[in-house]
């Protein structure tokens, strides 16, 4: 078995004597969506096959992570999440993350 990175296979075709190729993604990741990979094989007489193709679909099935912080109405962090009576404040979700895509909306709610 041969192991290469996603960067390797994107840069150039990879020729091996192994029937399997493992692709690792230590840095660059395949984006959500469809990706086509192709294989050609060569026999001991030098004859090359027609290409075989496979369509690999990368799904985003992992929920995003909401991160909520609060600051005073001037945007200064609150040491103990406390403000004086009657004073405004800022709720901030900018540190929320989505590994497989991007966050498209924020739903704010007061629960108590």
Secondary structure, 3 states (H helix, E strand, C coil): CEEEEHHHHHHCCCCCCCCCEEEECCCCCCCCEEEEEEECCECCCCCECCCEEEEEEECCCCCCECCCEEEECCCCECCCCCCCCCCCEEEECCCCECCCCCCCCCCCCCCC
